[in-house]
Amino acid sequence: MKITAITQARLGSTRFPSKIFQKVNDKTLLEIQIDSLKKSRQIDNICIATTSKKEDQKIMDFSKQLGVSCFQGSEHDVLDRFYQASLLHDSDIIIRLTSDCPLLDYRLIDEMISKFLDLNVDYYSNTLIENFPDGQDIEIFTFDTLETAWKESKILLEREHVSPYIRKNSDFLGGNKFKASNHSTSSDYGNVRMTVDEVEDLEVIKILIDKLGFFQKWEEYAEYYVKHPTIHSINNSIKRNEGYKKSLQKDS
């Protein structure tokens, strides 16, 4: 059984171009995330899924420096990009991540993989109920589940964001095609931002790393953020999953 972590990355962000190459203590945001993923005891392969645009060749080149694979595919059909990257690694289980989350906790990923295997579900995530910090978003699904979504997804939203077809057809949300479950936490950290969508987010990441260092448990970063109003006041006005919600409105 092969478990592949695929993180999607591109340089053409409209809100914060080239954000994944911004540096904190001489490490790019992308590098910080990949270094964390390398600490996982469960992940067999790490793949950066980027686009075939000329500017994203830089990501392909950087992946070689990081010692991980990179797949270049469709800019807008991200579902196809993930599917093709999964085929490249002959994956049985896929972990979907986004590269603008540098503080992603490898321990949480391993914990969720173990739970996913125990539950024997098609889809497992900590985003069906948003109690984890924005920036600790993890989705896990089988290759068969991804392939079904790839074959049957038709509308733009389902192609742009990988998992909407899986989620809406899951038993968790009233569907009957996929078995799904949510990974929960006892406290609600849904208003904590550890992702980088805007320049203000980067400022927060720099502070958290400066105060706590790299690769701490996600709870330590979250608690520090919550306990220091001067930090969360920097970026707490930014809406969670704004790009995804815009797509929802476009396809409604």
C-alpha positions in Angstrom: 0.0 0.0 0.0 1.4 3.3 -1.1 0.5 6.6 0.7 1.2 9.7 -1.3 1.1 13.3 0.1 0.3 15.7 -2.7 0.6 19.4 -2.1 -0.7 21.8 -4.7 1.4 24.8 -5.6 1.6 27.6 -8.1 3.1 31.0 -8.4 0.1 32.8 -9.9 -1.9 33.6 -6.8 -4.0 36.7 -7.4 -3.8 37.9 -3.8 -0.2 37.1 -3.0 1.9 36.0 -6.0 4.9 33.7 -5.4 3.9 33.5 -1.7 5.3 29.9 -1.4 8.8 31.3 -2.1 8.6 33.9 0.6 11.2 33.2 3.3 11.1 32.8 7.0 14.5 32.4 8.7 16.1 31.6 5.3 13.6 28.9 4.4 10.8 29.3 1.8 7.3 28.5 2.9 7.2 25.6 0.5 10.5 24.2 1.9 9.2 24.5 5.5 6.1 22.4 4.6 8.1 19.8 2.7 10.6 19.4 5.6 7.7 18.8 7.9 6.2 16.1 5.6 9.5 14.4 5.5 9.3 13.8 9.2 6.1 11.7 8.7 6.4 8.0 9.5 3.4 7.1 7.4 3.9 8.9 4.1 5.7 6.9 1.3 5.9 9.6 -1.4 5.8 13.4 -1.4 4.7 15.1 -4.6 4.3 18.8 -5.5 1.5 19.2 -8.0 1.9 22.4 -10.0 0.8 23.7 -13.3 2.3 23.4 -16.8 2.7 27.2 -17.0 6.1 28.5 -17.8 6.4 30.4 -14.5 5.8 27.2 -12.5 8.8 25.6 -14.0 10.5 27.3 -11.0 8.6 25.0 -8.7 9.7 21.9 -10.7 13.3 23.0 -10.4 13.0 23.7 -6.7 11.4 20.3 -6.1 14.7 18.7 -7.2 16.6 20.7 -4.6 14.1 19.5 -2.0 14.5 15.9 -3.1 10.8 15.3 -3.8 8.9 14.7 -7.0 6.9 17.2 -8.9 4.0 16.9 -11.4 3.0 19.6 -13.8 -0.5 19.5 -15.0 -3.6 21.6 -15.7 -3.8 25.0 -14.1 -7.5 25.1 -13.6 -8.5 21.4 -13.5 -6.8 20.7 -10.2 -8.8 17.4 -9.9 -7.1 16.1 -13.0 -3.7 17.4 -11.7 -4.1 15.4 -8.5 -5.4 12.3 -10.4 -2.4 12.3 -12.8 0.1 12.9 -9.9 -1.5 9.9 -8.0 -1.1 7.7 -11.1 2.5 8.8 -11.3 3.2 7.3 -7.9 0.9 4.3 -8.2 -0.9 5.6 -5.1 -3.4 3.7 -3.0 -4.1 6.5 -0.5 -3.8 10.2 -1.2 -3.3 13.0 1.3 -4.4 16.3 -0.2 -2.6 19.4 1.1 -2.0 23.0 -0.1 1.5 24.5 -0.1 0.5 27.8 1.6 0.3 26.0 5.0 3.9 26.0 6.2 3.1 25.1 9.8 1.3 21.9 8.9 1.9 19.3 11.6 3.3 16.0 10.4 2.2 14.4 13.7 -1.4 15.3 12.9 -1.1 13.9 9.4 0.2 10.6 10.8 -2.6 10.5 13.4 -5.2 11.0 10.8 -3.7 8.4 8.5 -3.9 5.8 11.3 -7.5 6.8 12.0 -8.4 6.6 8.3 -7.1 3.1 8.1 -8.9 2.0 11.2 -12.2 3.5 10.1 -12.0 2.0 6.6 -13.7 5.0 5.0 -13.3 6.5 1.6 -12.7 10.0 2.7 -11.4 11.4 6.0 -10.7 15.0 6.8 -10.5 17.6 9.6 -12.4 20.2 7.4 -15.9 18.7 7.3 -16.3 20.5 10.6 -13.9 23.5 10.8 -12.5 23.2 14.3 -8.9 23.0 13.4 -6.8 26.1 12.5 -6.9 27.3 8.9 -3.5 26.0 7.8 -3.9 22.5 9.3 -6.3 21.4 6.6 -5.9 17.7 5.7 -7.9 15.5 3.4 -7.3 11.8 2.9 -9.0 9.5 0.4 -8.5 6.3 -1.5 -7.3 6.2 -5.1 -10.6 4.6 -6.1 -12.5 7.5 -4.5 -10.3 10.0 -6.4 -10.8 8.1 -9.6 -14.6 8.1 -9.2 -14.5 11.9 -8.6 -12.2 12.4 -11.6 -14.6 10.4 -13.9 -17.9 11.9 -12.7 -17.1 15.5 -11.7 -18.6 17.8 -14.3 -19.0 21.4 -13.0 -16.2 23.9 -12.6 -16.2 23.9 -8.8 -15.7 20.1 -8.8 -12.7 20.3 -11.1 -11.0 23.3 -9.5 -11.0 22.1 -5.9 -10.4 18.3 -6.0 -12.8 17.2 -3.2 -16.2 19.0 -3.6 -17.7 16.0 -5.5 -16.5 13.6 -2.9 -17.7 15.7 0.0 -21.2 16.4 -1.3 -21.7 12.7 -2.2 -20.5 11.4 1.1 -22.7 9.9 3.8 -21.4 12.6 6.2 -23.3 15.2 4.1 -26.3 13.0 3.2 -24.9 11.3 0.1 -24.7 7.6 -0.5 -21.6 7.2 -2.8 -18.7 7.6 -0.3 -18.2 6.7 3.4 -16.7 9.7 5.2 -15.7 10.8 8.6 -14.4 14.0 10.3 -11.3 14.1 12.5 -12.3 16.3 15.4 -10.5 18.2 18.2 -11.9 18.9 21.7 -11.3 22.7 21.4 -12.5 25.0 18.6 -9.5 26.6 16.9 -11.4 27.5 13.7 -10.6 31.2 14.0 -6.9 30.6 14.1 -5.0 31.4 10.9 -1.8 29.5 10.1 -2.2 29.7 6.3 -0.7 32.4 4.0 -3.2 34.1 1.7 -2.2 37.6 2.3 0.9 39.6 3.4 -0.6 39.9 6.9 -0.6 36.1 7.2 3.1 35.9 6.4 3.8 38.4 9.2 1.9 36.0 11.6 3.9 33.0 10.5 7.1 34.8 11.0 6.2 35.7 14.5 5.1 32.2 15.4 8.3 30.7 14.1 10.4 33.4 15.7 8.8 32.7 19.1 8.3 28.9 18.9 10.7 27.7 16.2 10.0 25.3 13.3 8.0 22.0 13.5 6.2 22.5 16.8 2.9 20.7 17.5 0.0 22.5 15.9 -1.6 23.0 19.3 1.4 25.0 20.5 1.1 27.4 17.6 -2.6 27.7 18.0 -2.5 28.4 21.7 0.2 31.0 21.3 -1.9 32.7 18.6 -5.0 32.7 20.8 -3.2 34.0 23.9 -1.6 36.9 22.1 -4.3 39.3 20.8 -1.6 41.5 19.1 -0.8 38.5 16.9 -4.2 37.4 15.9 -5.3 41.0 15.3 -2.9 41.1 12.4 -4.8 38.7 10.2 -8.1 37.7 11.9 -10.1 39.9 9.5 -9.2 37.6 6.6 -12.0 35.2 5.7 -11.3 31.4 5.7 -11.4 29.7 2.3 -12.3 32.9 0.5 -11.3 31.5 -2.9 -13.3 28.3 -2.5 -16.3 30.3 -1.4 -16.1 32.5 -4.5 -16.1 29.4 -6.6 -19.2 28.2 -4.8 -21.0 31.5 -5.6 -19.9 31.2 -9.2 -21.3 27.7 -9.6 -24.5 28.3 -7.6 
